[in-house]
Amino acid sequence: MSSNKECPTCRKKLVSKRSLRPDPNFDALISKIYPSRDEYEAHQERVLARISKHNNQQALSHSIEEGLKIQAMNRFEILGVRFNLRESAGKEALNLVVVKHGVIHIFNHMWIHI
């Protein structure tokens, strides 16, 4: 016969109902650790907002850089210049391959301003 502390179907141990009751000792402990809970939550919200804003700015600047690279690539394609992106030491580098009068010229640039 199983005790009342197990599920009759799967025999998994049931959690005590004490977790549903208010616990003044636990509340007192939390009050000692975080004396002003509202102030702590406001501080956490400010920190999270700062982190979120920083990440959004990084995403925006990365998106702008990618857009500028694509525009530069499109300009070079119009001019008949071939190129490829490669990764060098953790940074992207642009290899330009220009075919002029049957001679191949290769230029390595970190960024090209047009």
Secondary structure, 3 states (H helix, E strand, C coil): CCCCCECCCCCCECCCHHHHCCCHHHHHHHHHHCCCHHHHHHHHHHHHHHHHHHHHHHHHHHHHHHHHHHHHHHHHHHCCCEEEEEEECCEEEEEEEEEECCEEEEEEECCCCC
